[in-house]
Amino acid sequence: MLSKRTLEKILSKKSLWRQKDETDVAEVERFIGQQMEISGTGESGKSTFIKQMKIIHGSGYTEKDKKSYTRLVFQNILTAIQALINAMEKLQINYLDDHNITYAERLNHVEVNQVSVLESWQPDAIKRVWNDHGVQQCYERRNTFQLSDSAKYYLSDLDRITAPGYIPTLQDILRVRVPTTGVIEYPFELSNRVFRMVDVGGQRSERRKWIHCFENVTSMIFLAAISEYDQVLSENGTDNRLHESLDLFSTLLSSQWFQDTSTILFLNKTDLLEDKITKSDLANYFPDYTGPKNDAKSAKKFFLKLYEERHSGRHKPLYSHYTCATDTENITFVFDSVKDTILREILRTFAAN
């Protein structure tokens, strides 16, 4: 928390200081804190981070809130199994058990968006298909097709999720994938100050809706899913996801709306990177990487350097952190370490004008 004396000094420069009491201090902190944008490409973890803020600093999730996610969990499961079924055909992988072909065909005809509960036959069918050796082989090649990061999490815990009376846990909610469309604002109050976080759609088709909406943004949190170095965009199936993230980062930094913003970089999905890097050679996708093979620590440093290079030349520093957006403890620690930095940068800008 910034001292009252610091705020008085800043406010006197702006001729806004009227009554020097704690109420005014809180009001100014509220005013200054209402200008933060969260950006990144699709599936970088923006919405997950917002959910964490609701858990850590917001109202959390009531039992009613949790129950409302049941439908989305079921839809995520069906979307994942259908993606695997379609990839089996595309990659020409055979099912070990021919009986699972029938289950797969039936599951593939389900209209996922119409699902609110699982039909009686579906849990067993999903389990059988998921546990098929051929499908497991297909899963190991998941970087070659579009599959949610949460697929294994849900599909490996079907007994719990499909049990009668199931209510999603916080971790279930954090892992639900629902693409963000347009611009959505979330206010969070932290020690008498309000952070107005703006979550924006990350897919290419969504960016034109929000790229011009941030005239008053003073801080930007940019999330980059560094585990996606060997994956391609869902939009076109060809462009590398991490290259797309780097390009978006450059675009935002060069935009007139972000010339005076503080930039906080979250190199996200470190848990997935640590698992993937042991099987997928980074140098195959980024030839400039010359570090040790299958080494997560070296890979993280390499990715950080790529973003730092895009940020070079700006008059404000880049604040970077390695994150796992589904890990509440990690996000609590990281956000606590950056929130005062964010506010100080905002106040510094405020005082200079």
Stockholm file with secondary structure:
# STOCKHOLM 1.0

chainA/1-353         MLSKRTLEKILSKKSLWRQKDETDVAEVERFIGQQMEISGTGESGKSTFIKQMKIIHGSGYTEKDKKSYTRLVFQNILTAIQALINAMEKLQINYLDDHNITYAERLNHVEVNQVSVLESWQPDAIKRVWNDHGVQQCYERRNTFQLSDSAKYYLSDLDRITAPGYIPTLQDILRVRVPTTGVIEYPFELSNRVFRMVDVGGQRSERRKWIHCFENVTSMIFLAAISEYDQVLSENGTDNRLHESLDLFSTLLSSQWFQDTSTILFLNKTDLLEDKITKSDLANYFPDYTGPKNDAKSAKKFFLKLYEERHSGRHKPLYSHYTCATDTENITFVFDSVKDTILREILRTFAAN
#=GR chainA/1-353 SS CCCHHHHHHHHHHTTCCCSCSHHHHHHHHHHHHSCEEEECSTTSSHHHHHHHHHHHTSCCCCHHHHHHTHHHHHHHHHHHHHHHHHHHHHTTCCCSSTHHHHHHHHHHTCCGGGCSSCCTTHHHHHHHHHHSHHHHHHHHTGGGSCCCTTHHHHHTTHHHHTSTTCCCCHHHHHHCCCCCCSEEEEEEEETTEEEEEEEECCSHHHHTTTTTCCTTCCEEEEEEEGGGTTCBCTTTSCSBHHHHHHHHHHHHHHSGGGTTCEEEEEEECHHHHHHHTTTSCGGGTCTTCCSCTTCHHHHHHHHHHHHHHHHTTCSSCEEEEECCTTCHHHHHHHHHHHHHHHHHHHHHHHHHC
#=GC SS_cons         CCCHHHHHHHHHHTTCCCSCSHHHHHHHHHHHHSCEEEECSTTSSHHHHHHHHHHHTSCCCCHHHHHHTHHHHHHHHHHHHHHHHHHHHHTTCCCSSTHHHHHHHHHHTCCGGGCSSCCTTHHHHHHHHHHSHHHHHHHHTGGGSCCCTTHHHHHTTHHHHTSTTCCCCHHHHHHCCCCCCSEEEEEEEETTEEEEEEEECCSHHHHTTTTTCCTTCCEEEEEEEGGGTTCBCTTTSCSBHHHHHHHHHHHHHHSGGGTTCEEEEEEECHHHHHHHTTTSCGGGTCTTCCSCTTCHHHHHHHHHHHHHHHHTTCSSCEEEEECCTTCHHHHHHHHHHHHHHHHHHHHHHHHHC
//
